Amino acid sequence: MNGLKVDLVVPVYNEAESFPAFYDSILKNVSSDWNMLVVYDFDEDSTLKIARPIAEKNNHVRLIKNPDRGALNAVKQGFKDAQSEAVLEIMVDDPPEVIAKIDELVKNFYDENATVVVASRYMKGGGHKGGPFLKGLVSRLAGLSLNWLINLPTHDATYNTRLYRKSFLNQITIESKMGFEVALEITLKAYLSGGKITEIPVVWTERTVGKSKFKMMKWLPAYFHWYWYGIKNYWLNRA
């Protein structure tokens, strides 16, 4: 391990098929001093059949029951229980190419004294392969337009795999209601409060095992709320 500490917050929901490959990829690719917080909703979650024996053998893996169901609440609980100053939200369906970038994300966090480090699909060197066309188009346009309209220092505003400063998470109230729009909320709040945002290119590929929990049409209004929040408050602050 390289001595740079990071807590990995991993929300899960019936990920028995995907979790073994995800965990093996962490072991093979991450040399940072990591702890993994696996946050689950209910005792019958199939992920636990795989994750519980791992946690019993590896004290760097913790199982945390989400007191309130849902992806958003799982993420919030993971943030609350994280102990490292570097807190990386990551999904079981993140491909090995993204997991291989974790050490780079962590090093950038400490070297740059960043508030948020974004795993960016849309900056030079990044990529987005597969998945629904509309989902990819909307996420790309959101990131690029915010970069242009308010100088947000990332080209990828919506990808949830990103690293946060724990002390900043403790300072804010997370107001998101629906799901993974929380990444956009936190990043905008960090930027508008003067925090440092950096980005590292990653190539994301649509998952081939298990089923995505992303609900685009249900969550799109929530994303737009935070998109408009960022634009409105940026220009109000400059008035």
NORHU-V792739 format. One record per residue. N is the residue number from 1. PHI is phi in radians with two decimals (none if undefined). PSI is psi as a letter, one per 30 degrees, with the letter a starting at -180 (999 if undefined). OMEGA is omega in radians with two decimals (none if undefined). Layout:
n & phi & psi & omega
N & PHI & PSI & OMEGA
N & PHI & PSI & OMEGA
This chain:
n & phi & psi & omega
1 & none & k & -3.02
2 & -1.59 & g & 3.08
3 & 1.50 & f & 3.10
4 & -1.55 & j & -3.00
5 & -1.52 & k & 3.08
6 & -2.65 & k & 3.00
7 & -1.78 & k & 3.13
8 & -1.71 & j & 3.10
9 & -1.63 & j & -3.02
10 & -2.17 & j & 3.04
11 & -1.27 & k & -3.11
12 & -2.28 & l & 3.06
13 & -2.71 & j & 3.14
14 & 0.91 & i & -3.09
15 & -1.91 & h & -3.11
16 & -1.02 & e & -3.14
17 & -1.21 & e & -2.99
18 & -1.63 & f & -2.97
19 & -1.13 & e & -3.12
20 & -1.01 & e & -3.14
21 & -1.16 & e & 3.10
22 & -1.07 & e & -3.12
23 & -1.10 & e & 3.11
24 & -1.06 & e & 3.13
25 & -1.17 & e & 3.06
26 & -1.08 & e & -3.13
27 & -1.05 & e & -3.06
28 & -1.38 & e & -2.94
29 & -1.91 & f & -3.00
30 & -1.90 & j & 3.11
31 & -1.78 & f & 3.06
32 & -1.12 & l & -3.13
33 & -1.39 & j & -2.97
34 & -1.87 & l & 2.88
35 & -2.20 & k & -3.10
36 & -1.96 & k & 3.10
37 & -1.86 & j & -3.13
38 & -1.60 & j & -3.03
39 & -1.86 & k & -3.07
40 & -2.17 & l & -3.04
41 & -1.58 & e & -2.96
42 & -2.56 & l & -3.02
43 & -1.14 & f & -3.13
44 & -1.55 & g & 3.13
45 & -0.96 & k & -3.07
46 & -1.11 & f & 3.12
47 & -1.00 & e & -3.04
48 & -1.15 & f & 3.10
49 & -1.07 & e & 3.13
50 & -1.64 & e & -2.99
51 & -1.31 & e & -3.08
52 & -1.12 & e & 3.08
53 & -1.08 & e & 3.09
54 & -1.13 & e & -3.13
55 & -1.11 & e & 3.13
56 & -1.20 & f & -3.13
57 & -1.71 & f & -3.05
58 & -2.12 & j & -3.09
59 & -1.31 & g & 3.02
60 & -1.50 & f & 3.12
61 & -1.97 & k & 3.14
62 & -2.08 & k & 3.05
63 & -1.74 & k & -3.07
64 & -2.20 & k & 3.11
65 & -1.47 & k & 3.12
66 & -1.29 & j & -3.13
67 & -1.19 & f & 3.10
68 & -2.25 & k & -3.05
69 & -1.13 & l & 3.05
70 & 2.00 & l & -3.09
71 & -1.05 & e & -3.12
72 & -1.07 & e & -3.13
73 & -1.16 & e & 3.08
74 & -1.12 & e & 3.11
75 & -1.10 & e & -3.13
76 & -1.08 & e & 3.12
77 & -1.15 & e & 3.08
78 & -1.08 & e & 3.08
79 & -1.06 & e & -3.11
80 & -1.10 & e & -3.06
81 & -1.49 & f & 3.13
82 & -1.10 & k & -3.10
83 & -2.02 & f & 3.11
84 & -1.29 & l & 3.05
85 & -1.22 & f & 3.09
86 & -1.73 & j & -3.08
87 & -2.16 & j & -3.10
88 & -1.87 & j & 2.99
89 & -1.43 & k & -3.12
90 & -2.51 & k & -3.07
91 & -1.87 & l & 3.11
92 & -1.08 & f & -3.12
93 & -1.52 & g & 3.04
94 & -1.16 & k & -3.08
95 & -1.28 & l & 3.14
96 & -0.97 & e & 3.14
97 & -1.11 & e & 3.09
98 & -1.37 & e & 3.14
99 & -1.04 & e & 3.12
100 & -1.14 & f & 3.14
101 & -1.64 & f & -3.05
102 & -1.04 & e & -3.14
103 & -1.03 & e & 3.12
104 & -1.17 & e & 3.08
105 & -1.07 & e & -3.11
106 & -1.15 & e & 3.13
107 & -1.08 & e & 3.11
108 & -1.08 & e & 3.13
109 & -1.01 & e & -3.10
110 & -1.33 & e & -3.13
111 & -1.15 & e & -3.05
112 & -1.68 & f & -3.08
113 & 0.90 & h & -3.02
114 & -1.43 & l & 2.99
115 & -1.55 & e & 3.10
116 & -2.41 & k & 3.00
117 & -2.03 & j & -3.04
118 & -1.66 & k & 2.90
119 & -1.39 & j & -2.89
120 & -1.89 & k & 3.10
121 & -1.46 & f & -2.92
122 & -1.99 & g & 3.00
123 & -1.49 & l & 3.11
124 & -1.03 & k & -3.12
125 & 1.70 & f & 3.12
126 & -1.64 & l & 3.13
127 & -2.93 & l & 3.13
128 & -2.34 & j & -3.06
129 & -2.03 & k & 3.08
130 & 1.40 & a & -3.13
131 & 1.48 & l & 3.13
132 & -1.05 & k & -3.10
133 & -1.03 & e & -3.08
134 & -1.11 & e & 3.11
135 & -1.03 & e & 3.14
136 & -1.14 & e & -3.13
137 & -1.12 & e & -3.12
138 & -1.10 & e & -3.11
139 & -1.17 & e & 3.12
140 & -1.14 & e & -3.13
141 & -1.13 & e & 3.13
142 & -1.08 & e & -3.11
143 & -1.17 & e & -3.08
144 & -1.20 & e & -3.13
145 & -1.24 & e & 3.09
146 & -1.19 & e & 3.06
147 & -1.07 & e & -3.11
148 & -1.43 & e & -3.02
149 & -1.34 & e & -3.07
150 & -2.23 & g & 3.13
151 & 1.06 & g & 3.07
152 & -1.02 & k & -2.97
153 & -1.37 & h & 2.99
154 & -2.62 & k & 3.08
155 & -1.62 & f & -3.07
156 & -2.28 & j & -3.03
157 & -1.53 & f & -2.91
158 & -2.04 & f & -3.11
159 & -1.15 & k & -3.00
160 & -1.39 & f & 3.09
161 & -1.33 & j & 3.12
162 & -2.71 & l & -3.02
163 & -1.89 & k & -3.08
164 & -2.09 & l & 3.03
165 & -1.47 & k & -3.08
166 & -1.00 & e & -3.11
167 & -1.12 & e & 3.07
168 & -1.26 & e & 3.09
169 & -1.01 & e & 3.13
170 & -1.22 & f & -3.07
171 & -1.45 & f & -3.00
172 & -1.85 & l & 2.98
173 & -1.81 & k & 3.10
174 & -1.34 & k & -3.04
175 & -1.83 & f & 3.14
176 & -0.98 & k & -3.07
177 & -2.05 & f & -2.92
178 & -1.71 & d & -3.02
179 & -2.96 & b & -2.96
180 & -1.41 & g & 3.00
181 & -1.16 & f & -3.14
182 & -1.01 & e & 3.13
183 & -1.11 & e & 3.10
184 & -1.14 & e & 3.11
185 & -1.01 & e & -3.07
186 & -1.12 & e & -3.11
187 & -1.13 & e & 3.11
188 & -1.14 & e & 3.13
189 & -1.14 & e & 3.09
190 & -1.13 & e & -3.12
191 & -1.12 & e & -3.09
192 & -1.20 & f & 3.11
193 & -1.63 & g & 3.08
194 & 1.64 & g & 3.12
195 & -1.26 & l & -3.11
196 & -1.62 & k & 3.12
197 & -1.95 & k & 3.05
198 & -2.20 & l & 3.14
199 & -2.51 & k & 3.12
200 & -2.19 & k & -3.12
201 & -1.23 & k & 3.04
202 & -2.39 & l & 3.04
203 & -1.93 & j & -3.13
204 & -1.80 & k & 3.13
205 & -2.14 & k & 3.12
206 & -0.94 & k & -3.12
207 & -1.09 & k & 3.09
208 & -1.94 & f & 3.12
209 & -2.14 & k & -3.14
210 & 1.37 & a & -3.07
211 & -2.16 & k & 3.12
212 & -1.13 & k & 3.11
213 & -1.69 & g & -3.10
214 & -1.26 & k & -3.11
215 & -2.07 & i & -2.96
216 & -1.04 & e & -3.04
217 & -1.15 & e & 3.12
218 & -1.23 & e & -3.03
219 & -1.63 & f & -3.06
220 & -0.99 & e & 3.10
221 & -1.04 & e & 3.13
222 & -1.19 & e & 3.06
223 & -1.09 & e & -3.12
224 & -1.11 & e & 3.10
225 & -0.98 & e & -3.11
226 & -1.32 & e & 3.05
227 & -1.02 & e & 3.14
228 & -1.19 & e & 3.08
229 & -0.97 & e & -3.12
230 & -1.12 & e & -3.13
231 & -1.13 & e & -3.09
232 & -1.05 & e & -3.07
233 & -1.27 & e & 3.06
234 & -1.07 & e & -3.09
235 & -1.34 & f & 3.02
236 & -1.12 & e & 3.13
237 & -1.17 & f & -3.13
238 & -1.59 & f & -3.09
239 & -1.24 & 999 & none
